[in-house]
Structure formats: structure tokens, C-alpha cells
Amino acid sequence: MRLRPLLLIGMLALTLRAPVALAHHSFAVFFQTDKIVAVTGVVTDFQFSNPHGMIRVMVTNKDGTTEIWTAETNSPSILVPRGWSKESLKIGETVTLQGWPAKTGARYLRMQKVTRANGEVVGKPFDPNAD
């Protein structure tokens, strides 16, 4: 009779563990890894946070309209050794975001490289084939 409560506890533990196992995923599921897009805009938000950071820029199109693009970054634990910090980007500075676009067509990228207006690359670019 004691086996049933232990079995129930074990099954509950496995069930609760499943979302954790699914939480970390390959970015290839969400992004077009065979294509790289570059957008230039003004930084409106930079979140240096877990599990993924975010960079948002306001892009002004040729016709004068604006749109917000978001780039998902790695976590700070990955970015810091690559030369990033929470002060790496300033609100109002112009940057070019380069990355893999969302498969959905949304204005959303998986960050590969960020370049300042003066041509300086922020940190070390991400290369999934080399990293």
C-alpha cells in the first residue's frame, strides 16, 4: 500500500519537471536560420535580463513611417564573456541590429550582431556554427 503514494509523488515530480525541460529551446524553431536581416534604428529599450535580453529600436522607413523592431539576445551569463554589460547600449543611440528574422514575419530578430553608428561592433558577434 505504501507504493501507491510513492508512485503518485514520482509521477507528480516528473509532471512538474516537464515545463522546465521544455523551457530551453533551440532558436531555430522560431527563427529563419538561413537568412540574416539588418535594421538600423534608435534604441528605445535595452533589457539585460534572464532568460533572454531584449533590444528594441525605432526604425524610420524611407517613407517617413516608423516601426519598432525587437531583437532577442542571449542571457547576461552568455553576453558578459562576449563583452556586453547592462551599459552596452544607451536609449537614444543609433545602432544596426543584425540577426535571424522570426519565421512568423514579425519585426523580431534573434540577435547576431549590433553595430553602433560609428561602425563599432558591440561585444563579440554570435555565430551558432562556431559557438
C-alpha positions as CSV (number, residue, x, y, z in Angstrom):
1,M,0.0,0.0,0.0
2,R,2.9,2.4,0.5
3,L,3.9,2.0,-3.1
4,R,0.9,4.0,-4.4
5,P,1.8,7.3,-2.6
6,L,5.4,7.0,-3.7
7,L,4.3,6.3,-7.3
8,L,2.0,9.3,-7.2
9,I,4.7,11.5,-5.8
10,G,7.1,10.3,-8.5
11,M,4.6,11.0,-11.3
12,L,3.9,14.4,-9.9
13,A,7.6,15.3,-9.8
14,L,8.0,14.2,-13.4
15,T,5.0,16.2,-14.5
16,L,6.2,19.4,-12.7
17,R,9.7,18.9,-14.2
18,A,8.4,18.7,-17.9
19,P,7.9,22.5,-18.3
20,V,11.5,23.1,-17.2
21,A,12.8,20.7,-19.8
22,L,10.7,22.4,-22.5
23,A,11.6,25.9,-21.4
24,H,15.1,25.9,-23.0
25,H,14.7,25.5,-26.7
26,S,16.6,25.9,-30.0
27,F,16.1,29.3,-31.6
28,A,16.0,27.5,-34.9
29,V,12.4,26.6,-34.1
30,F,11.3,30.3,-34.1
31,F,13.8,32.0,-36.4
32,Q,14.8,31.6,-40.1
33,T,18.4,30.4,-39.6
34,D,19.2,30.5,-43.3
35,K,18.5,34.3,-43.6
36,I,20.0,37.4,-41.9
37,V,18.3,40.7,-41.7
38,A,19.7,44.1,-40.7
39,V,17.7,47.1,-39.4
40,T,19.0,50.5,-38.3
41,G,17.2,52.5,-35.7
42,V,17.3,54.4,-32.4
43,V,17.4,52.3,-29.2
44,T,14.2,52.7,-27.3
45,D,14.7,49.9,-24.8
46,F,17.5,47.6,-23.7
47,Q,16.8,44.8,-21.2
48,F,19.9,43.0,-20.0
49,S,18.0,40.2,-18.2
50,N,17.3,36.5,-18.0
51,P,16.3,34.3,-19.6
52,H,16.9,36.4,-22.8
53,G,17.7,40.1,-23.1
54,M,15.8,42.4,-25.5
55,I,16.8,45.3,-27.6
56,R,14.1,47.5,-29.1
57,V,14.8,50.1,-31.8
58,M,12.6,52.6,-33.6
59,V,13.2,52.3,-37.4
60,T,12.3,55.2,-39.7
61,N,11.4,53.9,-43.1
62,K,12.1,55.7,-46.4
63,D,8.5,57.0,-46.5
64,G,8.9,58.5,-43.0
65,T,6.8,56.0,-41.2
66,T,8.3,54.3,-38.1
67,E,8.1,50.8,-36.7
68,I,9.6,49.1,-33.7
69,W,11.9,46.1,-34.1
70,T,12.9,43.8,-31.3
71,A,16.0,41.7,-31.1
72,E,16.2,38.9,-28.6
73,T,19.7,38.4,-27.1
74,N,21.3,35.7,-25.1
75,S,21.2,35.8,-21.3
76,P,23.7,38.0,-19.4
77,S,25.7,34.9,-18.4
78,I,26.4,34.4,-22.1
79,L,26.7,38.0,-23.1
80,V,29.2,39.2,-20.3
81,P,32.0,36.9,-21.5
82,R,31.3,38.3,-25.0
83,G,32.0,41.9,-23.9
84,W,28.4,43.0,-23.0
85,S,27.2,44.8,-19.9
86,K,23.9,46.5,-18.9
87,E,25.5,49.7,-20.0
88,S,26.4,48.4,-23.5
89,L,23.6,50.3,-25.2
90,K,22.0,53.7,-24.4
91,I,18.5,54.8,-25.0
92,G,18.6,57.2,-28.0
93,E,21.7,55.9,-29.7
94,T,21.5,54.7,-33.3
95,V,22.5,51.1,-33.9
96,T,22.2,48.5,-36.6
97,L,20.7,45.2,-35.4
98,Q,21.7,42.2,-37.5
99,G,20.1,38.8,-36.9
100,W,17.9,35.9,-37.9
101,P,14.2,37.0,-38.5
102,A,11.2,35.5,-37.0
103,K,9.5,32.8,-39.0
104,T,6.2,34.5,-38.4
105,G,7.2,37.6,-40.3
106,A,7.0,39.7,-37.1
107,R,9.5,42.6,-36.7
108,Y,11.5,40.3,-34.4
109,L,15.1,39.1,-34.7
110,R,17.4,36.7,-32.9
111,M,20.4,39.0,-32.4
112,Q,23.6,38.1,-34.2
113,K,25.4,41.4,-34.2
114,V,24.9,45.0,-33.0
115,T,26.9,47.8,-34.6
116,R,27.0,51.5,-33.5
117,A,26.6,54.4,-35.9
118,N,30.4,54.9,-35.8
119,G,30.9,51.3,-37.1
120,E,32.0,49.9,-33.7
121,V,30.6,46.4,-33.1
122,V,29.1,45.9,-29.6
123,G,30.7,42.8,-28.0
124,K,31.5,39.7,-30.0
125,P,29.0,38.7,-32.7
126,F,27.2,35.4,-32.2
127,D,27.9,32.6,-34.7
128,P,25.9,29.5,-34.0
129,N,28.3,27.4,-36.2
130,A,31.3,28.5,-34.2
131,D,30.0,29.0,-30.7
